[in-house]
């Protein structure tokens, strides 16, 4: 599934890592590896929370014991939504013919399936970015208010991924220049531009929110601690 989005030079590194992970007789190490991977991924989403706060021009007064579980939840939620998007992309256009033959659908469904599967994949990608924009920053906003930035971010991400793929396939030759490190460099470049696309969408949402709220962004504030209860009131 990842070969449809990652630069070709990066897939060698990904395949080597996956081959080590799925090697048999390593069940204990695999379970600890999953926990470590989840914790590492949540660290990336913690950095995303901080970056989105900067993009929205707000300060984050939420404690660590709230932001870190939020980062873990975002990692699981975004990963699940992107997995659905990648799965739909993986089945490809011919899945429509197979499905129509199994459940006796009309030829119209087969003709429309290439457009349907692209719409589903892009829709779930936009939903994943929307969830990130809605939950991550310390901002009070409506869920649909994050839609313009999510559409822009996914559009930029697809265009940049396509252009990077063209560059890596036809112009760059990292394997000859950097050897094994070439795959890591290509992967980091793709991740950098992915983060750039996310920040562009966040900046758009921030500017739209300022227009709608007279230049002010409403932050989420922690409720004050209860120190005294007035029973007479």
NORKALIN-V430398 format. One line per field, one symbol per residue. psi: psi as a letter, one per 40 degrees, with the letter a starting at -180 (. if undefined). burial: I if it has 24 or more other C-alpha atoms within 12 Angstrom, else O. Layout:
psi->???
burial->???
This chain:
psi->ddeediiddddddddddddddehiffdddddddddddddddddddddddddddddefiihehideddddddddddddddddddddddddddadeddddddddefiidddddeddddddddddddddddddddddddighhiideeedddddddddddddddddddddddedigddddebdeddddddddddddddddddddddddddddddeffeihhihihiiihehhhdd.
burial->OOOOIIIIIIIIIOOOOOOOOOOOOOOOOOOOOOOOOOOOIIIOIIIIIIIIIOIIIIOIOIOOOOIIIIIIIIIOIIIOIIOIIIIIIOOIOOOIOOOOOOOOOOOOOIOOIOOOIOOIIIIIIIIIIIIIIIIIIIIIIOOOIIIIIIIIIIIIIIOIIOOIIOOIOOOOIIOOOOOOOIIIIIIOIIOOIIIIIIIIIIIIIIIOIOOOOOOOIIOOOOOOOOOOOOOOO
